[in-house]
Amino acid sequence: MTDVGIRDAEDWEADRIAFCAEPAVAGWARSGVAAEGPLAQRFGALAVHLLGAGSLHEAMERVVSAALRIVPEADLASITLRSADGGFHTPVCTDATAEELDRVQYQTGEGPCLEAALQGRPGYALANNLPDSEAFPEFGRRAGVFGFGSLLASTLLPDLASDLPPGAINLYSRRAGAFDEDAVDNALVLASHASLALAGSAAHTAAALKEIHLKRAVDSRDLIGQAKGILMNRRGISADAAFDILRRTSQDLNVKLVDLAHTVAERHRELDV
C-alpha cells in the first residue's frame, strides 16, 4: 500500500470514529461530521441532489427516497418533524406503514425516532431488536407485531436561525440486527446533508410545514383511520389488528395502503369487510 493509501485509510478511520463518537449520556450516541473527511466526500453528490429540490416537500421526498439507496438495510423510511409547540408529525414516508410506526412512538412516548428528534446535536438512536427491546418495551412489542425488527433514527437539525426544533430520519428494517456500523455512518452523513437541504429550502417555514402536514392528513392518515374504524366496528378488533389487516391486504393485492383504505372507506357497504 502506498503512503497515500495509508493516509486515506487513516483519514477514513478517523472520520468513522468522529461519526460514531462515544455517547455523551447513557443511551445516546453523538457524532461530528468532518467537512473534508472521506465519508463527506463520498456523499458530496447527494448534497447537490437534495439542494436542487424546489420546495421543502420535494426535498423531504428526495431524502426518504435516497435513504433506501444509501442504507439498503432499511425497508422503509420516514421523517419526523416537531412543530413549534413540540408536537410530532410525519410529513413524508416511503410507505404508510412507516407513518403508522411513527404514530405508535408519538402515542406511547417512546422509541428511537423520539430519542433522535429530542436531541439538539448530531447523533442517532438505534434499536436492533425491537420485539425484545428493554429501552422501548411498548413500541418494540407493537413494532414486532407489524413484522419489524430494527429501527435506526438520526437527528435532523433545523437551520440555526429557525425556531423549529430538531427532527429525525427514521429507517425501519424487518430484520433484527439489521444496522451495523457502516449503516449508522451512512445514516449520519445522510442526516447532515438532509439538514442542510431542508434548512436551505425557501419553504422551510412553520406555515409550510402545517400545510404539508394537513395535506398528508387528508390524503392518507384520515383515510386509513376511517378504514381502521370500519374494520374495528365490523369485526370487534383493536386498532393495531385493523391496521395489520389493511397492511397485509395491501401487500397481498399489491395496491397502496392509502388506495385500499380509500376503497374501504368509500365502498364499505358493498364490501364484505
C-alpha positions, 0 to 999 in steps of 0.5 A: 500500500502506498503512503497515500493509501495509508493516509486515506485509510487513516483519514477514513478511520478517523472520520468513522470514529468522529461519526460514531463518537462515544455517547455523551449520556447513557443511551445516546450516541453523538457524532461530528461530521468532518467537512473534508473527511472521506465519508463527506466526500463520498456523499458530496453528490447527494448534497447537490441532489437534495439542494436542487429540490424546489420546495421543502416537500420535494426535498423531504421526498428526495431524502426518504427516497435516497435513504433506501439507496444509501442504507439498503438495510432499511425497508422503509423510511420516514421523517419526523418533524416537531412543530413549534409547540413540540408536537410530532408529525410525519410529513413524508414516508416511503410507505404508510406503514412507516407513518403508522410506526411513527404514530405508535412512538408519538402515542406511547412516548417512546422509541428511537425516532423520539430519542433522535428528534429530542436531541439538539446535536448530531447523533442517532438512536438505534434499536436492533431488536425491537420485539425484545427491546428493554429501552422501548418495551411498548413500541418494540412489542407493537413494532414486532407485531407489524413484522419489524425488527430494527429501527435506526433514527438520526437527528435532523437539525433545523437551520440555526436561525429557525425556531423549529426544533430538531427532527429525525430520519427514521429507517425501519428494517424487518430484520433484527440486527439489521444496522451495523456500523457502516449503516449508522455512518451512512445514516449520519452523513445522510442526516447532515446533508438532509439538514442542510437541504431542508434548512436551505429550502425557501419553504422551510417555514412553520406555515409550510410545514402545517400545510404539508402536514394537513395535506398528508392528513387528508390524503392518507392518515384520515383515510386509513383511520376511517378504514381502521374504524370500519374494520374495528366496528365490523369485526370487534378488533383493536386498532393495531389488528385493523391496521395489520389487516389493511397492511397485509391486504395491501401487500397481498393485492399489491395496491397502496395502503392509502388506495385500499383504505380509500376503497374501504372507506368509500365502498364499505357497504358493498364490501364484505369487510 
